[in-house]
Every structure is written in structure tokens, then in C-alpha cells.
Amino acid sequence: MSTSEARGVVESWRALRTPLLVTGLIVLAAIVVLIATSSQTSGTFSPDSTKVDGARALSALLKNHNVDVHGTESLDDATQPGDGKTLLVGPSGYLDSADWQRIAQAEWSHVVLIRPSGEALRALAPGVQLSGDSVSSGSRQPGCSLPAAVKAGTATVSGPTYSAPEAATSCYGDGIHNTVVRLQLGDRIIDVVGTARSFTNDQLAEDGNAALALNLIGTHKDLTWYLPQFQSRGVNPGQDGPPLIPPYVRYIGWALAFAVLVVAIWRGRRLGPVVAERLPVIVHAAETTEGRARLYRRSRARDRAAAALRDSALGQLHKAHGIPRRADPSAVVATVAARTDRDPAMLYELLYGLPPLTDAALMSLSHELDVLTQEVRHP
């Protein structure tokens, strides 16, 4: 590597190292903030979602009552030993029978199933079945002796209903089918909740929904809030598959775009006032013309030299006789011939003829054109 090349690389590195360092620090800080503030869950009934169908308000309410809420989308978290703890299973995603059996074998002290499927009911709430009917949204009395419902009073309920065995306690229904069912299986409590919308951010503040949710779900200090995804052994063909691009990718993209914008603003040149600089030398027009002529001569470009001479002469003829610039050559020749009494054929050959083949012919052409323009200037 030569000395000049090495110096160029060193100078380039010195110019770029600071922007690269700043960009790297910004990206690193953005990634750290993103990881620190990223949500553990997302989607419908997510404890981290502030959307209408999210449950961030309910999660905050439970935390205010000293309930530790652990949001997760991993099936492994739902199959850990759950003695003395509560497991809430959201209405999203898909799990097959084997997955539900694994959850049932985890021995959670309290399981809350939000709008569960038939497979979930068979594994965790035997005897409770989907009725196939739904209740329209409206305020309803508990209609049962369940303390959690009695304390909450009227609640806004809607959604699918369930039929329950005689040993179960059923609430908020039409007398036959109900949207809330509690089943006691030994030391385990199973709550089936069909009215998932009542506990979302949209309706938690209505009627006694918040009290009902708190009484039903906040029975233990440790709550695992599980939102099933599609990591099960099979995916229900009737449901949408997992997204191809993880949701956090867009946040990384925004962080990188912000870093690029900051660096662009920092390194961008600001336009100042116009500064008039004195030229070191003055090049006269004659010197430019002579320089171009020497270049033509060196490259033997007689055709270009002849074209330049003819263009200059035609410009003077157009101006002297008032001939339009786009006039036809025959009209130019006829006008000049009428004013100078020259032969039209010779004028055409002089102004529009073939390029000269020798330097002598080029000098002759230059002389003839000069004479013609002199005649025009001094008729």
C-alpha cells in the first residue's frame, strides 16, 4: 500500500470513527431501552395491552391489591407446579388435548379459564359444557350464591354460555345457561368465564365488572397470566397462524431510523450566506478560443473546427440579415446571396459543405468565412 493510500485510509477512519461511535451508542441505548420496556405479552386480553380488547387495567388493579401478575406466552410457564398459585388462561391461541392435560397435571390451586374451548373444559372442568348459546351484552344480576359474584353485584356480561353440573355454582346467566361457572374439584378451584369482554379495558369500569374480576382472579398472591399462542403440536386450520414477522422487529426498525436521523442532523452541513471569492487569475475569451483551437489541431479534429467556424459565421449572418435561427439552409443561402451578389451554390458549399480534409483547406475555409462576414459587416 502506498503512502498516499495509507494516509487516505487513516484520514477516512478519523473522519468516520466519531459518527460510527455515536451511532453505535444510540443503537445500543435504543436496544437496551427496548428490551427493558418491551412487553411480555401482546394481543387480545393481554395484561400488557392498553388497547380496547387488552387487559392492562385489570392487571394494574390486581397489582394494586398485592397480586403479583406474571404475563407469559410460554406453555412451559403454564405447566410448572402451581400449588398455592392462580393460573389464568386467556382466550387467544390454540392448545391441543395433550397441552391441556399437561396444564391439568400441574396442580394449580386455582385455574381461571377465559372463554375456554371444549378441549379445555374436558381436561380441566369436567361436566361443564358449551351450551352453544350466547347472551347479548347487558347488565345482569349474579343470580347465584357465589361470594365473589354476590359482592360484585350487577355486572355487564356477554358472550358464550355454559351448562354446569349440579355441584358447580353458575352465575350471570338466563337461569339455564350461564357466563360464569365455578367448579370445586377437591382443593382446586376452576372458574369458567365466558364473558371475557367484561374484564377488558373497554368494560372493566362498567357496573361491578372490576369487583367481579378482582374477586374471581385475585384469590392468590401469585398469578400466572398465560396467553396461549400457536406453539402447540398442531394449529387449528380454522384459526390464523402466527405472524411471520415478530412484533418487536418494527421497534428495532424505528430505533435504527431514529439513530440515522440524529446522525444525519448532526453531520449535515448547514448552508451559510453566499461568499464572493476573488478568482486567482482572469482567463480572456481569446485565450480560451486559442486553447480550443490547439486542442482541435492536436487531435486533427478538422470537422469540429470547421463546424465551429461555420456556426460562428452563421450566427453573424443571422443577426445581420434578421434571419431566424431555425431558418432552412436554402432560405439562409438565398438571403445572403441576394445581399452579397454571391453564387448560391458556392455559398451553400461554404456554409454547409463537407468538412475540409487538410489543414490548408481548413485555413482556406476560415479565410472565406472571414471575408463573408466582413462583407456583411461592411456592405
C-alpha positions as a printed Julia matrix, in Angstrom:
379×3 Matrix{Float64}:
   0.0     0.0     0.0
   1.43    3.36   -0.98
   1.89    6.2     1.47
  -0.92    8.26   -0.06
  -3.37    5.34    0.1
  -2.47    4.62    3.73
  -2.92    8.28    4.56
  -6.35    8.24    2.87
  -7.48    5.25    4.92
  -6.26    6.85    8.15
  -7.98   10.14    7.35
 -11.22    8.33    6.45
 -11.13    6.43    9.72
 -10.54    9.61   11.7
 -13.5    11.26    9.97
 -15.85    8.32   10.43
 -14.94    6.96   13.84
 -16.84    9.57   15.82
 -20.11    9.25   13.81
 -19.83    5.46   13.96
 -19.22    5.56   17.71
 -22.19    7.87   18.31
 -24.43    5.78   16.06
 -23.4     2.62   17.85
 -24.1     4.14   21.26
 -27.53    5.38   20.16
 -28.47    2.0    18.71
 -27.18    0.21   21.81
 -29.14    2.54   24.1
 -32.27    2.08   22.0
 -31.94   -1.7    22.16
 -31.41   -1.63   25.93
 -34.46    0.61   26.41
 -36.45   -1.61   24.07
 -35.54   -4.75   25.97
 -36.17   -3.11   29.35
 -39.58   -1.75   28.36
 -40.76   -4.48   26.0
 -43.99   -6.21   26.86
 -44.01   -9.88   27.73
 -47.36  -10.42   26.07
 -49.46   -8.85   23.35
 -52.8    -9.26   21.68
 -56.32   -9.81   22.93
 -56.69   -9.92   26.73
 -53.01   -9.22   27.23
 -52.1    -7.82   30.67
 -49.63   -5.51   28.88
 -52.03   -4.2    26.25
 -53.71   -0.82   26.58
 -55.96   -1.41   23.6
 -59.71   -1.76   23.89
 -59.51   -5.56   23.89
 -56.48   -5.59   26.23
 -56.47   -6.11   29.99
 -53.84   -3.69   31.23
 -56.37   -2.06   33.56
 -57.25   -5.37   35.2
 -53.57   -6.24   35.59
 -52.92   -2.89   37.29
 -55.94   -3.4    39.55
 -54.65   -6.79   40.67
 -51.18   -5.4    41.33
 -52.67   -2.64   43.44
 -54.21   -5.39   45.57
 -50.81   -7.05   46.1
 -51.21   -9.72   43.46
 -48.01  -10.47   41.52
 -49.02  -10.77   37.87
 -46.68  -12.69   35.56
 -47.68  -12.36   31.92
 -46.37  -15.11   29.67
 -46.93  -16.68   26.27
 -44.89  -19.79   27.01
 -46.64  -23.09   27.59
 -43.83  -24.19   29.87
 -44.78  -21.47   32.39
 -48.32  -22.82   32.48
 -47.16  -26.38   33.16
 -44.93  -25.59   36.12
 -46.12  -26.77   39.56
 -48.86  -24.35   40.6
 -49.72  -25.3    44.17
 -50.82  -22.18   46.06
 -50.98  -20.12   42.86
 -53.52  -18.99   40.28
 -53.31  -19.65   36.55
 -55.36  -17.54   34.16
 -55.59  -18.87   30.6
 -56.58  -16.27   28.02
 -58.88  -16.79   25.08
 -56.27  -16.48   22.31
 -54.1   -19.06   20.53
 -54.57  -22.8    20.31
 -53.71  -25.76   22.5
 -54.44  -29.39   21.79
 -55.67  -32.04   24.24
 -52.16  -33.08   25.3
 -51.29  -29.48   26.18
 -54.42  -29.1    28.3
 -53.61  -32.35   30.07
 -50.16  -31.02   30.93
 -51.75  -27.91   32.43
 -54.21  -30.04   34.38
 -51.38  -32.15   35.8
 -49.56  -29.02   37.05
 -51.98  -28.98   40.02
 -52.71  -25.26   40.08
 -54.71  -24.32   43.13
 -56.91  -22.01   41.11
 -57.43  -22.01   37.34
 -59.4   -19.29   35.55
 -60.37  -20.22   32.01
 -61.41  -17.25   29.88
 -63.83  -18.32   27.12
 -62.37  -21.86   27.04
 -62.75  -24.39   24.26
 -64.33  -27.83   24.57
 -60.92  -29.49   24.93
 -60.01  -27.17   27.8
 -63.3   -27.95   29.57
 -62.84  -31.72   29.21
 -59.33  -31.53   30.67
 -59.86  -29.03   33.48
 -63.59  -28.61   34.1
 -65.3   -31.98   33.66
 -69.06  -31.66   33.39
 -69.01  -28.08   32.17
 -70.02  -27.82   28.53
 -70.53  -25.12   25.95
 -74.25  -24.57   25.56
 -73.98  -23.18   22.04
 -75.94  -20.08   23.04
 -74.69  -16.6    23.75
 -76.09  -13.76   25.79
 -76.23  -10.27   24.42
 -74.31   -7.51   26.17
 -76.18   -6.12   29.15
 -76.24   -5.7    32.91
 -77.21   -8.81   34.81
 -77.58   -9.78   38.45
 -75.41  -12.64   39.74
 -78.35  -14.97   40.33
 -76.15  -17.25   42.42
 -74.63  -17.62   45.89
 -71.01  -17.36   44.8
 -69.44  -14.85   47.26
 -67.27  -13.28   44.58
 -70.33  -12.57   42.44
 -72.57  -11.52   45.31
 -70.02   -8.92   46.47
 -69.6    -7.6    42.92
 -73.32   -7.31   42.27
 -74.51   -6.32   38.82
 -72.04   -6.92   36.01
 -72.04   -6.25   32.29
 -71.79   -9.64   30.63
 -71.91  -11.02   27.11
 -70.6   -13.93   25.09
 -70.91  -17.71   25.18
 -72.71  -19.54   27.97
 -72.08  -22.88   29.64
 -74.06  -25.64   31.24
 -72.68  -26.92   34.52
 -73.16  -29.95   36.76
 -75.22  -29.6    39.94
 -72.1   -29.37   42.11
 -70.95  -26.25   40.3
 -72.0   -22.68   41.0
 -73.3   -20.82   37.96
 -73.83  -17.08   37.72
 -74.76  -14.27   35.36
 -76.99  -16.23   33.01
 -80.56  -16.75   31.96
 -81.35  -19.35   34.6
 -80.29  -22.29   32.45
 -77.01  -21.33   30.87
 -74.51  -19.0    32.5
 -71.45  -16.97   31.62
 -69.58  -17.63   34.88
 -69.18  -21.09   36.38
 -67.16  -22.12   39.43
 -66.28  -25.75   39.94
 -64.67  -27.1    43.11
 -62.53  -30.19   42.45
 -61.02  -31.19   45.78
 -58.58  -28.45   46.74
 -58.63  -26.97   43.26
 -60.95  -24.19   42.06
 -61.83  -23.95   38.39
 -63.53  -20.8    37.13
 -65.01  -20.75   33.64
 -65.64  -17.24   32.35
 -67.4   -16.78   29.02
 -67.78  -13.04   29.3
 -64.17  -12.15   28.54
 -65.06   -8.67   27.28
 -66.3    -7.67   30.73
 -62.72   -7.75   32.03
 -61.08   -5.84   29.17
 -60.03   -2.2    29.26
 -63.21   -1.34   27.41
 -65.72   -2.56   30.01
 -63.82   -3.08   33.27
 -65.15    0.18   34.71
 -68.79   -0.67   33.96
 -71.15   -1.93   36.7
 -69.38   -4.3    39.1
 -67.04   -5.77   36.46
 -63.86   -4.69   38.25
 -65.02   -6.11   41.58
 -66.1    -9.36   39.94
 -62.73   -9.73   38.18
 -60.81   -8.93   41.34
 -62.85  -11.35   43.45
 -62.6   -14.16   40.88
 -58.96  -13.85   39.85
 -57.21  -12.3    42.83
 -57.58  -15.27   45.14
 -53.82  -15.9    45.47
 -50.82  -13.58   45.67
 -49.16  -15.23   42.7
 -50.96  -15.08   39.35
 -49.6   -16.51   36.09
 -51.4   -14.85   33.18
 -50.95  -17.24   30.27
 -51.92  -16.32   26.71
 -51.69  -19.44   24.5
 -50.01  -18.93   21.17
 -49.5   -21.4    18.35
 -46.51  -23.3    19.67
 -48.63  -26.38   20.29
 -48.16  -29.58   18.36
 -50.85  -28.6    15.9
 -52.56  -25.49   14.65
 -56.26  -25.28   14.2
 -56.89  -24.79   10.47
 -59.82  -22.57   11.29
 -57.64  -20.02   13.07
 -55.0   -17.64   11.82
 -51.38  -18.73   12.11
 -48.64  -16.9    13.97
 -47.29  -13.72   12.43
 -44.35  -14.2    10.08
 -42.5   -11.16   11.5
 -42.17  -10.84   15.29
 -43.87   -7.68   16.63
 -40.66   -6.32   18.19
 -38.93   -6.12   14.82
 -40.73   -2.9    13.98
 -39.5    -1.29   17.22
 -35.91   -2.13   16.32
 -36.53   -0.64   12.89
 -37.85    2.58   14.41
 -34.84    2.75   16.75
 -32.41    2.41   13.84
 -34.3     5.01   11.81
 -34.17    7.43   14.75
 -30.43    6.88   15.14
 -29.84    7.55   11.44
 -31.93   10.73   11.66
 -29.94   12.01   14.64
 -26.62   11.36   12.92
 -27.86   12.97    9.69
 -28.89   16.12   11.55
 -25.64   16.18   13.46
 -23.39   15.68   10.45
 -25.49   17.62    7.97
 -23.9    20.75    6.54
 -25.67   24.0     7.21
 -25.94   26.48    4.35
 -24.47   29.85    5.25
 -24.52   33.18    3.38
 -23.05   33.36   -0.12
 -19.37   34.36   -0.06
 -17.88   36.14   -3.08
 -14.37   34.88   -3.78
 -11.84   36.62   -5.97
 -10.58   34.48   -8.81
  -6.83   33.84   -8.73
  -6.46   34.53  -12.48
  -8.56   36.05  -15.28
  -8.83   34.0   -18.48
  -9.68   36.1   -21.52
 -12.05   34.81  -24.2
  -9.34   34.94  -26.83
  -7.11   32.65  -24.8
  -9.96   30.18  -24.42
 -10.57   30.22  -28.16
  -6.89   29.69  -28.9
  -6.72   26.85  -26.42
  -9.67   25.11  -28.01
  -8.1    25.6   -31.46
  -4.88   23.99  -30.27
  -6.84   21.03  -28.95
  -8.59   20.64  -32.32
  -5.26   20.8   -34.11
  -3.62   18.3   -31.81
  -6.43   15.82  -32.3
  -6.77   16.65  -36.05
 -10.44   17.38  -35.48
 -10.89   19.47  -38.64
 -14.58   18.61  -38.85
 -15.27   20.07  -35.4
 -13.1    23.11  -36.12
 -14.95   23.71  -39.41
 -18.32   23.27  -37.7
 -17.33   25.81  -35.03
 -16.24   28.34  -37.7
 -19.42   27.87  -39.72
 -21.63   28.18  -36.63
 -19.91   31.44  -35.72
 -20.3    32.81  -39.26
 -23.95   31.74  -39.48
 -24.61   33.44  -36.17
 -23.31   36.72  -37.53
 -25.27   36.3   -40.81
 -28.5    35.53  -38.94
 -28.04   38.61  -36.8
 -27.01   40.91  -39.66
 -29.87   39.95  -42.02
 -32.55   39.23  -39.44
 -32.73   35.57  -40.38
 -34.44   33.31  -37.83
 -32.11   30.86  -36.08
 -34.14   27.86  -37.23
 -34.4    29.01  -40.83
 -33.87   26.42  -43.58
 -30.32   26.42  -45.09
 -31.74   27.18  -48.55
 -33.51   30.26  -47.16
 -30.28   31.4   -45.47
 -28.28   30.93  -48.66
 -30.9    32.74  -50.76
 -30.97   35.71  -48.37
 -27.18   36.03  -48.14
 -26.76   35.59  -51.9
 -29.3    38.35  -52.55
 -27.46   40.73  -50.23
 -23.88   39.93  -51.34
 -24.42   39.02  -55.03
 -22.54   35.72  -54.45
 -23.28   32.46  -56.24
 -25.84   30.48  -54.15
 -24.11   27.16  -54.88
 -20.76   28.44  -53.64
 -22.4    29.99  -50.58
 -24.1    26.68  -49.77
 -20.77   24.84  -50.09
 -19.1    27.49  -47.92
 -21.7    27.49  -45.15
 -23.0    23.89  -45.24
 -20.4    21.95  -47.23
 -18.36   18.9   -46.27
 -15.58   19.15  -43.68
 -12.13   20.04  -45.08
  -9.66   17.18  -45.47
  -6.42   19.1   -44.94
  -5.17   21.87  -42.76
  -4.75   24.06  -45.82
  -8.39   23.54  -46.78
  -9.41   24.4   -43.19
  -7.36   27.64  -43.36
  -8.98   28.47  -46.72
 -12.43   27.87  -45.25
 -11.62   30.1   -42.29
 -10.43   32.87  -44.63
 -13.51   32.64  -46.89
 -15.85   32.8   -43.91
 -13.98   35.77  -42.52
 -14.31   37.6   -45.85
 -18.02   36.82  -45.99
 -18.65   38.14  -42.51
 -16.62   41.27  -43.31
 -18.85   41.88  -46.31
 -21.86   41.55  -44.08
 -20.5    43.99  -41.54
 -19.4    46.49  -44.24
 -21.69   46.0   -47.28
